[in-house]
Every structure is written in C-alpha cells, then in structure tokens.
C-alpha cells in the first residue's frame, strides 16, 4: 500500500497530465547487464524499488523516451535492439495511463549518483532482489521469466 504522500504526488502529476494530454503513455524497462542482473531504482517520491522508466513527451518516440529515461535514471546505454515485451493498462494510476514495457541489455557508463529523483539504484541478481521491490516489479520479472501469464494490467 502506498503512503498518502505518494498517492498525492501521483494524483497531482496525473491531474496536470489530464490537462496537458488526453492519454498518458510511459515506458519502463527490465534492463539487464551482461551478467544477467536487473537494474532497479528507488525514487524520492514513491516507496519501493522499480524498474527505470518515465513518461513519453509530445513529439517523442517510445524509443527516444526509453533511451532518455535509462540515461537519466541510471547512466545506462542500450546494447543492441530493445524488445517490446507488451503494453500494459496502468489502471492503478489512472484510467488513461499505459506503459510500454521493454526488455533490454544495457551497460552503465558511470555509477548513478543519488539526486532529487533517484535516491538509490543498482544492478541486482534475480535471486537477490533488495527488500522493498514493488509487487508490480516482481510480477513483470515473473512474466518475463515465463513463470506467470502476461497480464494486460500493470
């Protein structure tokens, strides 16, 4: 259960997006390094560990947004071609939000230093994820591994 501050921030952001955009679209990535570890981030404004990602801006392609978010949230560069896994309806956030979810291999150009948005980040083995990984992140990783059926809802 998210705390009241996280819910308030999410509602304010989506209220603004409702004015600025008819529908919101985001990207997230299961970003794996050469050792098969997944990159996760902990934000300053919502609890838990998440896969990196963010909103797609007007005039921006999904790939542009993916490259930008991976660079901003982890100093990550994509190696090869990212695989679009599926697109989810993110009904817990709003009735207008969708997330394009990618799987990709990345390299890190430099360790990500904490900032106002990302307070902690790192690569983690799938069998040694940090405490506080969100349920949605765990579900996405299970879907990628073929352990559970792919959902339509984030």
C-alpha positions in Angstrom: 0.0 0.0 0.0 1.4 3.3 -1.0 1.6 6.1 1.6 -0.6 9.2 1.3 2.3 11.4 0.0 3.0 9.1 -2.9 -0.8 8.9 -3.7 -1.0 12.7 -3.5 2.1 13.3 -5.8 0.7 10.7 -8.3 -2.7 12.4 -8.3 -1.2 15.9 -8.8 1.0 14.7 -11.7 -1.8 12.9 -13.4 -4.2 15.9 -12.9 -1.6 18.0 -14.7 -1.3 15.3 -17.4 -5.1 15.2 -17.8 -5.0 18.9 -18.7 -1.9 18.7 -20.9 -2.6 15.3 -22.5 -5.6 13.2 -23.4 -3.9 10.0 -22.5 -0.7 9.3 -20.7 2.0 6.9 -22.0 5.1 5.8 -20.3 8.0 3.4 -20.9 9.7 1.1 -18.4 12.5 -1.4 -19.0 13.8 -4.6 -17.5 17.4 -3.5 -18.1 19.8 -6.4 -17.7 23.6 -6.1 -17.6 26.0 -8.7 -19.2 25.9 -10.7 -16.0 22.1 -11.0 -16.1 21.4 -8.7 -13.2 18.5 -6.3 -13.5 18.8 -2.6 -12.8 16.4 -1.1 -10.3 15.8 2.4 -8.9 14.4 3.8 -5.7 12.6 7.2 -6.3 12.4 10.1 -3.8 8.7 10.5 -4.3 7.2 6.9 -4.2 8.2 4.0 -2.0 9.8 0.8 -3.3 12.3 -0.4 -5.9 11.1 0.0 -9.5 12.4 -0.7 -13.0 13.6 2.5 -14.7 11.2 4.5 -16.9 9.1 7.5 -17.3 6.7 9.4 -19.4 6.7 9.8 -23.2 6.5 13.5 -24.1 4.8 15.1 -27.0 6.9 14.7 -30.2 9.0 11.9 -28.6 9.0 8.3 -29.8 8.8 5.4 -27.4 12.5 4.6 -28.2 13.6 8.2 -27.6 11.8 8.1 -24.2 13.3 4.7 -23.3 16.9 5.9 -24.2 16.4 9.1 -22.3 14.9 7.5 -19.1 17.6 4.9 -19.0 20.3 7.5 -19.3 18.7 9.9 -16.8 17.9 7.2 -14.1 21.0 5.0 -14.4 23.6 6.3 -16.8 22.6 3.3 -18.9 23.2 2.8 -22.6 21.3 0.2 -24.5 23.3 -2.5 -26.3 21.5 -4.0 -29.3 17.8 -3.7 -30.0 15.4 -3.4 -27.1 12.5 -5.9 -27.2 9.0 -4.5 -26.7 7.5 -7.1 -24.3 4.0 -5.8 -24.1 1.9 -2.7 -23.4 0.0 -2.5 -20.1 -3.0 -0.5 -19.0 -1.9 1.2 -15.7 -5.3 1.4 -14.1 -4.0 1.9 -10.6 -2.5 5.2 -11.6 -5.4 6.5 -13.8 -8.0 5.4 -16.4 -5.8 6.9 -19.1 -2.3 5.6 -18.4 -0.5 3.0 -20.5 3.1 1.6 -20.1 5.2 0.2 -22.9 7.4 -2.4 -21.2 10.8 -3.3 -22.8 13.5 -5.9 -22.1 17.0 -4.8 -23.0 20.6 -5.3 -22.3 22.5 -2.3 -21.0 25.9 -1.1 -19.9 26.5 1.6 -17.4 28.7 4.5 -18.3 29.3 5.6 -14.7 27.7 4.8 -11.3 24.4 6.7 -10.9 24.8 9.3 -8.1 21.7 10.0 -6.0 19.8 13.1 -7.0 16.4 14.7 -6.3 14.5 11.9 -8.3 16.6 8.8 -7.8 17.9 8.2 -4.3 19.3 4.8 -4.8 19.9 2.4 -7.8 21.9 -0.6 -8.8 22.1 -4.0 -10.5 20.7 -7.0 -8.7 20.7 -10.7 -9.3 17.2 -12.0 -9.8 17.6 -14.3 -6.8 18.9 -11.4 -4.6 16.5 -8.5 -5.1 16.5 -5.8 -2.5 13.9 -5.5 0.2 11.0 -3.3 -0.9 10.8 -4.3 -4.6 7.3 -3.4 -5.6 4.7 -6.1 -6.4 4.4 -4.8 -10.0 8.1 -5.1 -10.5 8.1 -8.7 -9.2 5.1 -9.5 -11.5 6.9 -8.1 -14.5 10.0 -10.1 -13.8 7.9 -13.3 -13.3 6.2 -12.6 -16.7 9.5 -12.1 -18.4 10.7 -15.4 -17.0 7.6 -17.2 -18.1 6.6 -18.1 -14.6 3.2 -16.4 -14.8 0.9 -15.4 -17.6 1.3 -11.9 -19.1 -1.3 -9.5 -17.7 -2.9 -6.6 -19.6 -2.9 -4.5 -16.4 0.3 -3.1 -14.9 
